[in-house]
Amino acid sequence: MRFLLSSPYGKVFVSNTPESFPEEAARHLQHLIADCTAIALSGGSTPAPVYEQLGKLLSENQGGKVHSWFQIDERMVMPTHLDSNQRLIKAALFGKDQPNHIRFFAVPIVEGPPEVISRHYAQILAENLPIGPHGLPAFDLAILGIGDDGHTASLFPDTSWLVEDDELFKSVWVSSQKSFRLTVPFHMLQQAKNLVFLASGERKAGIMQRILSGHGDELPAAVVARSSETVDWLLDPAAAKNISI
């Protein structure tokens, strides 16, 4: 990854080519993960090929360290559904055989109200996350995507995503998606020690230019990035093409 610039929203890195983005991003993540125990993962089309490359890099145990992996968000679909984030993560990152040094805590999707599922996963987070500097459970690293509308995780602009509360995981109705989503709230991303945003393709060029130029400060991804201490943006050349240095 080639360093491009520093901004109020974090450091921006760009891959050498579109084709090399998954491997270059995976190597960047591998370096960060070496110092982490608790890692949170988003789903989506951009992270999937990066996870595949990362899985290959992590196939050998890194010094015997045990990593715990958590979901950042999930759709209200069963784990075998094509739209399931945990299905994507398991297939891309872990493959058929999950290594012994990796613990993956998936959202326990069952038939029933989304708030029951979110409370169950909140308890899993409370029991398995390390305590951060603010005395609350916190991720060492959160790997995020970004939508064309500026959403990240399942914090969508048309939801009350900035409401302050002490929940670790919650269910939200997303009008634009006409469905419930399950997600960590804003404060959980804000308290993560490290954040990495992944963005690739020309469809992300507009939103990246808008955020990094300071014209999207009301958007969830921009607020999360600006309020966090250590943030890296990993982009391919197409996503970075409108960014002015």
N, C-alpha and C positions, 0 to 999 in steps of 0.2 A: 504494500500500500504506500502510495506517494503522499506525503503531507502537503496539503493545499493551503490551509489557513487556520488561524484561531479566531473565534468569534465569541460574543456573549453567550452563544448557544452550545459552545464546545469546539473541539478540534475537528477539522474536516480532512478526511483522507480519501484519495481516489485511486482505483485500481488502474493498472497500466492499459488494460484492454477490457472490453465487455466480457470476453470469454474467460479471462483470468480472474474476474471478480470473485466467484465462489471460493477458489483456493486462496487468494490473497486475503480475503475477509476471514476465512477459517484460520489462517496462520496468525492473523492479528488477534483473533479471539483466543487461540491456543496460548498465546503469550499472557493474556490477561487471566485466563482460567488457572494457570499454574499457581497463582496466589489466592485462589478462591476456594471456598467450600460450598456455598449455597448459590446456585445459578438459576435464574428465571428465564423462561423461554416463551417467545411468542410464536404463533403459527403464521401461515401465509405463504404466498408464492415466492417472495424474495428470500426468506430464510431457508426454505427447503433445500436448494442446492448447496447453500453454505453449510447447513447441518450435515449433508452427505460428506462433504470434504472434511468437516470437523470430526465426524465420526471416524474417518480413516486415520486422522492424526492422533486421536485419543484411543485408538485400538490397543495401544500398549499403555500399561499403567504408568502414570507419571509419578515416579518415586513412591509408590504405595499410597498416595493420597486418595481418600475417598471423597468423591464429589456427589453432592445432593442436587438434583435437578427438579425444578418446580415449573408449573404452568403459570403464565401471566394471565391468560384468558382462555375462554372456551365457549363454543357455541352450544346451544341446547339440542345436541344430537348425540346419538349413542356412539361409543368409541369405535365401532366398525363402520360408521358412516363416512362417505368420501369427504365431507366438510369438517370432520373432526380434527381439531388441532392436535390432540394427543396421538391420534392415528398417524398424522403426518410426522410428528416429532419422533415417535417410536420407529417408524419405517426409515426415516432419513438419517437420524442421528445414531440410533442404537442398532438398527438392523434386526436380524432374527435373534441374535444371541446378545443379551444385555450383559456387559462385563460385570464382574463381581465388585469392582471398585466404583460402580455407578449405581446410585439410588435415584429412581425416577418416581416422583410423587404426582400421579395424575389426578385430575379432577374426577371425583367419583360420580359419574353421570348415571343416574337411575331415573326411572319413571317417577314423576312427582314434581312438586312446586320448585321453581328455581331457587327460591330463598332457602329452602332446606338444603339443597346441594351446596349453595354458597356458604352456609353456616358450617357444614361438614368440612369443606375444604379450608375454611378459616381456622378451624380447630387443628387440622393437619399442619398448616403453616405455623401456628402458635407452638405446636409441640416439636417441630423439627427445624425451625429457622434459628440461627444464632441471634443473640441480642446485639443490636446496633448501638452506636454512641449515644442515641437519645433514649436508651432504655427500653426500646421496643424491638420486636422481631424485624430483621432486615436482611435483604439479599446482598450478597457480595457483588454480584453482577446481574444486570437485567439486560437481555438481548431483545430489542424492540424493532418492529417495523413501523412504517408510516403510510397512512392512506392518502389518496389524492385529495381528500377533504381535510387533512391535517389531524386525523385521529391516530392514536397510538394505543396499544393494548385494545381494550374495548371501551376506551374513553372517547366517545364521539361528541362532536360539537353540539348536537341537538339533544344532549342529555345533561343532567345536573352533575357533571363529572367533577366539579370543583367544590362540591359540598364537603365541608370538613366533618369527619367522624372518626371513630377509632376502629372501624371494621377493617379486617385484614383482607377480606374477599367479599364481593357483593354481587347481587344480580341487578341488572339494569334493563329497562325497556328502551330499545333503540328504535325510534320512529322511522328513521330512514331505512332501516333493515327489516322493519315490521317483525321484530322478534326480540326475545330476551337474550342477553349476553351475560356471561359470568366473567368477572374481571377483578384484578387487584385495583384498589382505588388510587387516586393521585398520590396520597401521602406515602404509600408503599414504594412507588417509583422515586419519589423525591428523596426518600431515606436510603435508597440503594447506594452502596459505596461507589459503584461504577455503572454507567449506562452506555450501551452501544446501540445506535440506530443503524439499520441496514436499509438501503434504498438503491434500486437499480431500474434501468429502463427509462425511455423518454417520457413515459406517463408521470414519472416522479420529478421531472425537471422543473415544472411549474411550481409545485409545492415547496421544493427545496429552495428555489430562488426566492419565493415569497417569505419563507421563514428566516433564511439567513440574511436577507436584506432588511429584516425588522418590520415587515409589513404583515406579519401573521401572528402577532403577539397574543391574540385572543384564542389561538388554536391550541388544543390539548398538547400536541407534540412540542410546540414552541414553549409553552408554560412549563412542561415537565423538564425540558432541556435547560431552560434558563434558570430554573430553581434548584438544579442539581450541581454538585461540585465537580464531578469528573465525568465528562461526556465525550464520546467519540462518535462521529458520523462516518460510516463507511459507504462510499458511493462508487458506482461505476461511471465511466465517462459520460454516458447518456444522461444519467440523473444529475450530473454536475455541470452540464453544458451551459446553463444560464447563470452560473455563479460568477460574480465579478470579484476579482482579487484586489 
